[in-house]
Amino acid sequence: MLKILQLIVGFLLIVVIVPQTPTENIVLRKFAETGLFTSYGEAKNFLKFLTWGLIAAFLILTFILSLYN
């Protein structure tokens, strides 16, 4: 079960991080266009939190799974 969760988190991490480039951030633009956020800055903060949260979740899952192997 944890390996499946790690796979899902890893996939989401790739989907979120890969389109983020210094010149154009497609993910941030799509988040801002959804209308869920009141401003571009709020969407940017959410994306930053989401990205670091996914990284932390992946690392924690990797650590936990390494203890059981």
C-alpha positions as CSV (number, residue, x, y, z in Angstrom):
1,M,0.0,0.0,0.0
2,L,2.8,2.4,0.9
3,K,4.6,1.7,-2.4
4,I,1.5,2.6,-4.4
5,L,1.2,5.8,-2.4
6,Q,4.8,6.6,-3.1
7,L,4.3,5.9,-6.8
8,I,1.3,8.3,-6.9
9,V,3.1,11.0,-5.0
10,G,6.1,10.6,-7.2
11,F,4.0,10.9,-10.3
12,L,2.2,14.0,-9.0
13,L,5.6,15.5,-8.1
14,I,6.8,15.0,-11.7
15,V,3.6,16.5,-13.1
16,V,3.9,19.6,-10.8
17,I,7.6,20.2,-11.1
18,V,8.5,19.5,-14.7
19,P,6.4,22.4,-16.3
20,Q,7.9,24.9,-13.9
21,T,10.6,26.8,-15.7
22,P,12.3,30.2,-14.9
23,T,10.7,31.9,-17.9
24,E,7.2,30.4,-18.0
25,N,5.3,28.5,-15.3
26,I,2.4,26.7,-17.0
27,V,1.2,25.1,-13.7
28,L,1.0,28.4,-11.9
29,R,-0.8,30.1,-14.8
30,K,-3.4,27.2,-14.9
31,F,-3.9,27.5,-11.1
32,A,-4.4,31.3,-11.4
33,E,-6.9,30.8,-14.2
34,T,-9.1,28.4,-12.2
35,G,-10.7,31.2,-10.2
36,L,-10.1,29.3,-6.9
37,F,-7.6,31.9,-5.8
38,T,-8.2,35.6,-5.2
39,S,-4.9,36.7,-6.7
40,Y,-1.9,35.5,-8.6
41,G,0.2,35.7,-5.4
42,E,-2.1,33.4,-3.6
43,A,-1.9,30.9,-6.4
44,K,1.9,31.2,-6.3
45,N,2.0,30.5,-2.6
46,F,-0.3,27.5,-2.9
47,L,1.9,26.1,-5.7
48,K,5.0,26.6,-3.6
49,F,3.3,24.9,-0.6
50,L,2.1,22.0,-2.9
51,T,5.5,21.5,-4.4
52,W,7.4,21.4,-1.1
53,G,4.6,19.3,0.5
54,L,4.9,16.7,-2.3
55,I,8.7,16.6,-2.0
56,A,8.4,16.1,1.7
57,A,5.8,13.4,1.4
58,F,7.9,11.5,-1.2
59,L,11.0,11.7,1.0
60,I,9.1,10.6,4.1
61,L,7.5,7.7,2.2
62,T,10.9,6.7,0.8
63,F,12.5,6.7,4.3
64,I,9.7,4.7,5.8
65,L,9.8,2.1,3.0
66,S,13.6,1.8,3.3
67,L,13.2,0.9,7.0
68,Y,11.0,-2.1,6.1
69,N,13.3,-3.5,3.3
